[in-house]
Amino acid sequence: MARPLRFRYAPGRWTEDRVVGQIYRDLDRNLGATRRSPWFRPPEGYTGERFEMDNGDVALFLWSDDEAYWLGNTETPEALWRTDKYSFEHVPSDVSRWATRELTAQLHEESPWLEPYPHLSWFFLPVFLSKDGRETTREFFRDHAAGFPDADRDEALEFYESFFRTRALDDWREVMAGKLGTSEYLDLTRMTAAMGEFNVGHLLVKAGYEIEPEIDVSTGHAIDYRAGKGEDAILVEVTRPTPTARRSAGTPIAAVRDTAETKSDGQLEEHGGGVVLFVDCSSFPDDEWRAILAEQPEVHHRPAAVFRLRPSGRVEGYTKGRVPLELPF
């Protein structure tokens, strides 16, 4: 499975002849390529190239007398194989802005239903146009409402657009967007589980907490979030059970218990306490969630919060133990 889009940096002198000989001809020989002018003006001092391959792949190349940047969801030309890779956030801002404009315009031309959601488009751009995941990641939002059952696509998109509009996770875009995956095979379970972290992020931000993801702890694990307000900081871990229609557990109660037990008997047990477990039941349809809410099963860990979120923003849930966070349920 390929990773989200990243730049390759190639220092050294680049000329027209070198671009044609080492980049264009390599692409054309292997894939069939058309060399085009970029859609937007490149940064001052650079020449911009757009390469479109016969199989639908695309690559951008920005070069000057001193250096070059490559970004593409295709085979990398041999001349760039041993170059260093950088995220959008770790290249010069004018380079990142230019590439973002080029790729966002392409994304919205190919998937116009994403255009009304600029923050979501930007956040997931490295996976929406990744080598292997450009079809499946868009399909997940377009045809599966980002994991919400019985939900309208645009409702789901607007919900996540409003969360990304807060910019709470901008500094961690690469790692968080990458959790959606870049596989050419649609994995609803993994993708839906990844969205559970954004659901919990939404709840925490709405409650007034500043969030930081991927907190390294002494056990060698990474806890999903640190939620801070004032001088207080709480560690938060997220798990998301799948509904009974997509798992062997025979009841929604068993699904919640089994998934939470896997998390609590592994990572959280090794950590030894001090973490709030969030069990996101947003994948469950109405009838299964009503059964969970009526019984309020234990989840093998305290403190814990079990909740279900709808794209309207409505949330219901219950807690086990003393949860040191302000929650709307």
C-alpha positions in Angstrom: 0.0 0.0 0.0 1.5 3.3 -1.1 1.7 6.2 1.4 0.0 9.6 1.0 1.4 12.0 -1.5 4.8 13.4 -0.6 7.3 15.6 -2.4 10.7 14.4 -3.6 13.4 17.0 -3.3 16.2 16.9 -5.9 19.0 19.5 -5.3 21.3 20.4 -8.2 21.1 22.1 -11.5 18.1 21.3 -13.7 17.7 22.4 -17.3 15.2 21.8 -20.1 17.4 19.1 -21.6 17.7 17.3 -18.2 13.9 17.5 -17.5 13.2 16.0 -20.9 15.9 13.4 -20.8 15.6 12.2 -17.2 11.9 12.9 -16.4 9.7 13.1 -19.4 11.3 10.3 -21.5 11.4 8.0 -18.5 7.7 8.5 -17.9 6.8 8.2 -21.5 8.8 5.1 -22.1 7.2 3.3 -19.1 3.6 4.6 -19.0 3.0 6.9 -22.0 3.1 10.5 -20.9 2.0 13.9 -22.1 4.0 17.0 -21.0 1.7 19.9 -20.3 1.9 23.4 -18.9 0.7 23.7 -15.3 -2.8 25.0 -14.7 -1.5 27.7 -12.3 1.5 30.1 -12.4 4.5 28.4 -10.6 6.4 30.2 -7.8 8.9 32.9 -8.8 12.2 31.5 -10.0 10.8 28.0 -10.9 9.5 26.4 -14.1 6.5 24.2 -13.6 5.7 20.9 -15.4 2.6 18.8 -15.5 2.9 15.2 -16.7 -0.3 13.3 -17.5 0.1 9.5 -18.0 -2.1 7.4 -20.3 -3.3 5.4 -17.3 -4.7 8.4 -15.5 -1.7 9.1 -13.2 -0.4 12.6 -12.9 2.8 14.2 -11.7 4.0 17.7 -11.0 7.6 18.8 -11.4 9.0 22.2 -10.3 12.5 23.0 -11.2 15.1 25.8 -11.2 18.9 26.2 -11.7 19.4 25.0 -8.1 16.8 22.4 -7.2 13.6 20.5 -8.1 10.5 19.2 -6.5 8.5 16.2 -7.7 5.0 15.2 -6.6 3.1 12.4 -8.3 0.8 9.4 -7.9 2.7 7.5 -10.5 6.0 5.7 -11.0 9.0 7.8 -9.9 11.6 8.4 -12.6 14.9 6.7 -12.0 16.7 10.0 -11.7 14.7 10.7 -8.5 14.8 7.3 -6.8 17.4 8.2 -4.2 15.9 11.6 -3.3 14.5 12.6 0.1 10.8 12.8 0.7 8.9 15.6 2.4 5.3 16.3 3.4 3.4 19.3 2.2 4.2 21.0 5.5 8.0 20.5 5.1 8.7 22.1 1.7 8.7 25.9 1.1 5.3 27.4 1.5 5.2 28.7 -2.1 6.0 25.3 -3.5 3.3 23.7 -1.3 0.7 26.3 -2.2 1.3 25.8 -5.9 1.1 22.1 -5.8 -2.0 22.3 -3.6 -3.8 24.6 -6.1 -2.9 22.3 -9.0 -4.1 19.1 -7.3 -7.2 20.6 -5.7 -8.3 21.9 -9.1 -7.8 18.4 -10.5 -9.6 16.8 -7.6 -12.7 19.0 -8.0 -12.7 18.5 -11.8 -12.7 14.8 -11.3 -15.0 14.8 -8.2 -17.1 17.9 -8.4 -19.2 16.8 -5.4 -16.2 17.6 -3.2 -15.9 21.2 -4.3 -18.4 22.6 -1.7 -16.1 21.2 1.0 -12.8 23.0 0.7 -11.4 22.2 4.2 -12.2 18.5 3.9 -10.7 18.5 0.3 -7.5 20.1 1.6 -7.2 17.8 4.6 -7.5 14.6 2.7 -5.8 15.8 -0.5 -2.7 13.6 0.1 -4.9 10.5 0.1 -7.6 11.6 -2.4 -4.9 11.8 -5.0 -2.5 9.1 -3.8 -1.2 6.4 -6.0 -3.3 3.5 -4.8 -6.0 5.2 -2.8 -7.4 7.8 -5.1 -10.4 5.8 -6.0 -11.2 4.0 -2.7 -10.9 7.1 -0.5 -13.2 9.1 -2.6 -15.6 6.2 -2.9 -15.7 5.9 0.9 -17.0 9.5 1.2 -19.2 9.4 -1.9 -20.9 6.1 -1.5 -20.6 5.2 2.1 -21.2 8.6 3.9 -17.8 8.3 5.6 -19.0 5.4 7.7 -22.4 6.8 8.9 -25.2 4.3 8.4 -28.4 5.5 6.8 -27.0 8.9 6.2 -27.0 11.3 3.3 -23.6 11.9 1.7 -23.7 15.6 1.8 -24.8 15.6 5.5 -21.7 13.5 6.3 -19.4 15.8 4.2 -20.8 18.9 5.8 -20.3 17.5 9.3 -16.6 16.7 8.6 -16.2 20.0 6.8 -17.3 21.8 9.9 -14.8 19.9 12.0 -11.8 20.5 9.7 -12.9 24.2 9.5 -11.7 24.5 13.1 -8.2 23.7 11.9 -7.6 21.8 15.1 -5.6 19.0 13.3 -3.9 21.1 10.6 -0.5 20.5 12.1 -0.9 16.8 12.0 -2.6 16.5 8.5 -0.2 14.0 7.0 -0.4 11.4 9.8 -4.1 11.9 10.4 -5.2 11.9 6.8 -3.0 8.9 6.2 -5.0 6.8 8.7 -7.8 6.7 6.1 -5.3 4.6 4.1 -4.2 4.5 0.5 -5.1 1.0 -0.6 -6.7 0.2 -3.9 -9.0 -2.1 -2.1 -12.0 -0.6 -0.2 -11.6 -1.6 3.5 -14.8 -0.2 5.1 -13.8 -1.5 8.6 -10.4 0.2 8.6 -11.6 3.4 7.1 -14.6 3.7 9.4 -12.4 3.0 12.4 -10.1 5.9 11.3 -13.1 8.3 11.2 -13.8 7.4 14.8 -10.8 9.4 15.8 -12.1 12.4 13.9 -15.5 11.9 15.7 -13.8 12.0 19.1 -11.8 15.0 18.0 -15.0 16.8 17.1 -16.5 16.1 20.5 -13.4 17.3 22.3 -13.0 20.5 20.3 -16.7 21.3 20.6 -16.3 20.9 24.4 -13.5 23.5 24.4 -10.4 21.2 24.6 -7.2 21.7 22.6 -6.3 18.4 21.1 -2.9 16.9 20.1 -2.9 13.5 18.4 -0.4 10.6 18.5 1.0 10.9 22.0 4.0 8.7 22.5 4.0 6.9 25.9 6.6 4.9 27.8 5.1 1.5 26.7 6.1 2.2 23.1 2.5 2.9 22.0 0.9 6.1 20.7 -2.3 7.2 22.5 -4.8 8.8 20.1 -5.1 12.2 21.8 -4.1 14.5 24.6 -7.0 16.8 25.4 -6.1 20.0 27.3 -8.0 22.8 28.9 -6.2 25.2 31.1 -3.6 23.3 33.1 -5.4 20.0 32.8 -4.5 17.4 30.2 -6.2 14.0 29.7 -5.1 11.1 27.5 -7.8 9.7 25.2 -7.9 6.4 23.3 -10.5 5.6 20.6 -12.0 2.3 19.4 -14.9 1.9 17.0 -16.9 -1.4 17.0 -18.4 -2.6 13.7 -22.1 -3.4 13.7 -23.3 -7.0 13.8 -24.0 -7.2 10.1 -20.2 -7.0 9.4 -18.8 -9.1 12.3 -19.1 -12.5 13.9 -20.5 -11.1 17.2 -24.1 -12.0 17.4 -25.5 -8.9 19.2 -24.5 -5.2 19.3 -23.8 -5.7 23.0 -21.3 -8.4 22.3 -19.8 -6.2 19.5 -19.2 -3.4 21.9 -17.8 -5.6 24.6 -15.5 -7.6 22.3 -14.0 -4.5 20.6 -13.4 -2.6 23.9 -11.9 -5.7 25.5 -9.4 -6.1 22.7 -8.3 -2.5 23.2 -8.3 -2.6 27.1 -6.5 -6.0 27.4 -3.7 -4.9 25.1 -2.6 -1.3 24.7 -4.4 0.2 27.7 -3.5 -2.6 30.1 0.2 -2.1 29.2 -0.2 1.6 29.8 -1.5 1.0 33.3 -4.2 3.6 33.7 -4.7 7.3 33.2 -6.4 7.0 29.8 -10.1 7.6 29.0 -11.4 5.1 26.5 -13.9 6.4 23.9 -16.0 3.7 22.3 -17.5 5.2 19.1 -20.7 3.4 18.2 -21.5 5.7 15.2 -21.5 2.8 12.8 -24.5 1.1 14.5 -28.0 1.6 13.0 -30.8 3.0 15.2 -32.1 -0.3 16.5 -28.7 -1.7 17.5 -27.7 1.6 19.2 -31.0 1.6 21.2 -30.1 -1.8 22.5 -26.7 -0.7 23.6 -28.0 2.5 25.2 -30.7 0.6 27.1 -28.3 -1.9 28.6 -25.2 0.3 28.9 -22.8 -2.6 28.9 -19.4 -2.6 30.6 -16.4 -2.1 28.3 -13.6 -3.7 30.4 -12.1 -0.3 31.1 -12.7 2.7 33.3 -13.0 5.6 32.8 -14.8 5.1 29.5 -17.3 7.0 27.3 -19.6 5.1 24.9 -21.3 7.3 22.4 -23.0 7.5 19.0 -22.7 10.5 16.8 -24.9 11.5 13.8 -23.9 13.8 11.0 -26.4 16.3 12.2 -24.2 16.7 15.3 -26.6 14.9 17.6 -24.8 12.8 20.1 -26.0 10.3 22.7 -24.0 8.1 25.1 -23.1 7.0 28.6 -20.0 6.8 30.8 -18.4 4.2 33.0 -16.3 5.3 35.9 -15.3 8.9 36.6 -14.6 10.5 33.2 -12.5 13.7 33.8 -13.8 15.4 30.7 -16.8 17.6 30.0 -19.0 15.7 27.6 -22.5 16.4 26.2 -24.0 13.1 27.5 
